[in-house]
């Protein structure tokens, strides 16, 4: 794999991870607001958030963790190749 292709892959991975971080943060804020509303007897989107937990937020968290590990592995491989 040449250097230019590797840089493009890492750049796309970083862009996807940035977007994913915002999805996770928005999901967490929505969760917190909906949970507070539910405890006060208000409907602030808890049911919708709960329905989206498995198909949207759970995979977003998994992609974030996997992407961070993949990004770390790529940087370690690149570091070892540069040392040789």
C-alpha positions in Angstrom: 0.0 0.0 0.0 1.6 3.3 -1.0 1.8 6.3 1.2 -0.8 8.4 -0.6 -3.4 5.7 -0.4 -2.6 5.1 3.2 -3.0 8.8 4.0 -6.4 8.9 2.2 -7.6 5.9 4.2 -6.5 7.5 7.5 -8.1 10.8 6.5 -11.4 9.1 5.6 -11.3 7.1 8.8 -10.7 10.3 10.8 -13.6 12.1 9.1 -16.0 9.2 9.8 -14.9 9.2 13.4 -15.4 12.9 13.8 -19.0 12.6 12.5 -19.5 9.5 14.7 -18.3 11.4 17.8 -21.0 14.0 17.2 -23.7 11.4 16.7 -22.6 9.8 20.0 -22.6 13.2 21.8 -26.0 14.2 20.4 -27.3 10.7 21.4 -26.0 11.1 25.0 -27.4 14.6 25.3 -30.8 13.4 24.0 -30.6 10.5 26.5 -29.9 12.8 29.4 -32.7 15.2 28.5 -35.2 12.4 27.9 -34.3 10.6 31.1 -34.7 13.8 33.1 -38.1 14.4 31.4 -39.2 10.8 32.0 -38.3 11.1 35.7 -40.5 14.2 35.9 -43.3 12.6 34.0 -42.7 14.6 30.8 -42.4 13.0 27.3 -39.2 14.5 26.0 -38.4 11.8 23.4 -37.6 8.8 25.7 -39.6 6.4 23.6 -38.1 7.5 20.3 -34.5 7.4 21.8 -35.2 4.0 23.2 -36.3 2.7 19.8 -33.2 4.2 18.2 -30.8 2.8 20.8 -30.1 -0.6 19.1 -30.2 0.4 15.4 -28.4 3.8 15.7 -26.6 4.7 19.0 -25.3 1.2 19.9 -23.5 0.8 16.5 -22.3 4.4 16.6 -20.6 3.7 19.9 -19.1 0.4 18.5 -17.9 2.2 15.4 -16.3 4.8 17.5 -14.4 2.3 19.6 -13.4 0.2 16.6 -12.3 3.2 14.7 -10.1 4.4 17.6 -8.5 1.0 17.8 -8.0 0.8 14.1 -6.5 4.3 14.0 -4.1 3.3 16.8 -3.1 0.1 15.0 -2.5 1.9 11.7 -0.3 4.5 13.5 1.7 1.7 15.3 2.2 -0.1 12.0 3.3 3.1 10.3 5.7 3.8 13.1 7.3 0.4 12.9 7.6 0.7 9.1 9.3 4.1 9.5 11.7 2.7 12.1 12.9 -0.1 9.7 
